[in-house]
Amino acid sequence: EPEPEPETSDGEARERIPEEEETEEEKARKDPRVKLAMTLRGLPRAAASSCADVVTDAALLLWNDVKDRFKDSRRETTARDSDQVIAAEILAGCHAGFELVGFDDGALRATVSLRLCLILERRGDVVS
């Protein structure tokens, strides 16, 4: 026999509150690339210096994943919000990883920094 539902204090059936939709940032945080980028951003300098090769490889892996999105300017300007959030998180992770280990490719570091600034400005996270 099924158990009767408990009554509320006012005697009316309880309305279910629909779950709120996830924000773009919450959806992005579930992406494994974003998780790796967040890990790079959270590394202390001492940890990064002891495993500089791993940090460099992780940052380059992230860069290789996101760099193609900048080859087509039409694709770049019409990207969905979730794509821009993911790209911003990944580029921030690349930037942090390169800064931690003192990556010596200045052109790549500048490219990552400028692309990150571009996305953040488009999203309104940076005042121009």
C-alpha positions as a Python dict, from the first residue, in 0.01 Angstrom:
ca = {
    (1, 'E'): (0, 0, 0),
    (2, 'P'): (149, 340, -96),
    (3, 'E'): (206, 578, 190),
    (4, 'P'): (-8, 891, 192),
    (5, 'E'): (173, 1217, 126),
    (6, 'P'): (224, 1427, 437),
    (7, 'E'): (4, 1730, 465),
    (8, 'T'): (150, 2077, 479),
    (9, 'S'): (70, 2318, 759),
    (10, 'D'): (-181, 2512, 549),
    (11, 'G'): (-353, 2199, 423),
    (12, 'E'): (-277, 2263, 55),
    (13, 'A'): (-70, 2038, -166),
    (14, 'R'): (289, 2154, -192),
    (15, 'E'): (382, 2296, -530),
    (16, 'R'): (705, 2174, -679),
    (17, 'I'): (943, 2453, -755),
    (18, 'P'): (1095, 2397, -1097),
    (19, 'E'): (1469, 2366, -1089),
    (20, 'E'): (1646, 2674, -1209),
    (21, 'E'): (1826, 2647, -1537),
    (22, 'E'): (2202, 2633, -1520),
    (23, 'T'): (2388, 2947, -1613),
    (24, 'E'): (2645, 2940, -1891),
    (25, 'E'): (2924, 2951, -1631),
    (26, 'E'): (2782, 2647, -1449),
    (27, 'K'): (2756, 2454, -1774),
    (28, 'A'): (3110, 2551, -1869),
    (29, 'R'): (3251, 2431, -1536),
    (30, 'K'): (3142, 2076, -1622),
    (31, 'D'): (3363, 2072, -1932),
    (32, 'P'): (3686, 1874, -1871),
    (33, 'R'): (3893, 2135, -2054),
    (34, 'V'): (3760, 2404, -1823),
    (35, 'K'): (3837, 2187, -1521),
    (36, 'L'): (4197, 2153, -1640),
    (37, 'A'): (4218, 2528, -1698),
    (38, 'M'): (4082, 2597, -1351),
    (39, 'T'): (4340, 2360, -1205),
    (40, 'L'): (4618, 2549, -1381),
    (41, 'R'): (4483, 2878, -1252),
    (42, 'G'): (4476, 2747, -898),
    (43, 'L'): (4829, 2610, -886),
    (44, 'P'): (5069, 2775, -645),
    (45, 'R'): (5398, 2893, -792),
    (46, 'A'): (5597, 2634, -593),
    (47, 'A'): (5394, 2346, -734),
    (48, 'A'): (5421, 2482, -1087),
    (49, 'S'): (5798, 2514, -1068),
    (50, 'S'): (5839, 2156, -949),
    (51, 'C'): (5642, 2017, -1242),
    (52, 'A'): (5695, 2284, -1508),
    (53, 'D'): (5688, 2032, -1795),
    (54, 'V'): (5343, 1907, -1698),
    (55, 'V'): (5209, 2261, -1657),
    (56, 'T'): (5351, 2362, -1995),
    (57, 'D'): (5208, 2055, -2166),
    (58, 'A'): (4866, 2114, -2011),
    (59, 'A'): (4864, 2480, -2120),
    (60, 'L'): (4971, 2386, -2475),
    (61, 'L'): (4704, 2114, -2487),
    (62, 'L'): (4441, 2370, -2394),
    (63, 'W'): (4573, 2620, -2648),
    (64, 'N'): (4566, 2361, -2926),
    (65, 'D'): (4206, 2289, -2840),
    (66, 'V'): (4090, 2650, -2856),
    (67, 'K'): (4313, 2813, -3121),
    (68, 'D'): (4108, 2699, -3422),
    (69, 'R'): (3809, 2898, -3308),
    (70, 'F'): (4001, 3218, -3391),
    (71, 'K'): (4080, 3128, -3753),
    (72, 'D'): (3734, 3219, -3878),
    (73, 'S'): (3626, 3569, -3775),
    (74, 'R'): (3261, 3498, -3859),
    (75, 'R'): (3260, 3196, -3629),
    (76, 'E'): (3429, 3402, -3360),
    (77, 'T'): (3173, 3684, -3368),
    (78, 'T'): (2867, 3457, -3382),
    (79, 'A'): (2975, 3215, -3109),
    (80, 'R'): (2719, 3118, -2848),
    (81, 'D'): (2758, 3247, -2494),
    (82, 'S'): (2853, 2901, -2368),
    (83, 'D'): (3132, 2877, -2627),
    (84, 'Q'): (3265, 3215, -2524),
    (85, 'V'): (3258, 3121, -2156),
    (86, 'I'): (3447, 2800, -2229),
    (87, 'A'): (3700, 2979, -2451),
    (88, 'A'): (3755, 3249, -2186),
    (89, 'E'): (3813, 2989, -1914),
    (90, 'I'): (4051, 2788, -2133),
    (91, 'L'): (4249, 3096, -2238),
    (92, 'A'): (4270, 3209, -1876),
    (93, 'G'): (4410, 2866, -1787),
    (94, 'C'): (4663, 2885, -2072),
    (95, 'H'): (4768, 3232, -1964),
    (96, 'A'): (4808, 3125, -1601),
    (97, 'G'): (5007, 2816, -1697),
    (98, 'F'): (5241, 3010, -1923),
    (99, 'E'): (5292, 3275, -1655),
    (100, 'L'): (5363, 3019, -1383),
    (101, 'V'): (5641, 2847, -1573),
    (102, 'G'): (5776, 3151, -1756),
    (103, 'F'): (5704, 3000, -2097),
    (104, 'D'): (5956, 3151, -2338),
    (105, 'D'): (5744, 3183, -2654),
    (106, 'G'): (5656, 3550, -2632),
    (107, 'A'): (5445, 3551, -2947),
    (108, 'L'): (5225, 3268, -2820),
    (109, 'R'): (5190, 3427, -2477),
    (110, 'A'): (5089, 3757, -2637),
    (111, 'T'): (4840, 3584, -2866),
    (112, 'V'): (4677, 3405, -2573),
    (113, 'S'): (4661, 3726, -2369),
    (114, 'L'): (4512, 3930, -2653),
    (115, 'R'): (4254, 3664, -2741),
    (116, 'L'): (4154, 3641, -2376),
    (117, 'C'): (4113, 4019, -2359),
    (118, 'L'): (3905, 4015, -2677),
    (119, 'I'): (3664, 3755, -2543),
    (120, 'L'): (3638, 3918, -2201),
    (121, 'E'): (3566, 4255, -2361),
    (122, 'R'): (3296, 4106, -2586),
    (123, 'R'): (3134, 3943, -2285),
    (124, 'G'): (3145, 4272, -2094),
    (125, 'D'): (3384, 4142, -1828),
    (126, 'V'): (3644, 4408, -1912),
    (127, 'V'): (3581, 4778, -1938),
    (128, 'S'): (3742, 4917, -2252),
}
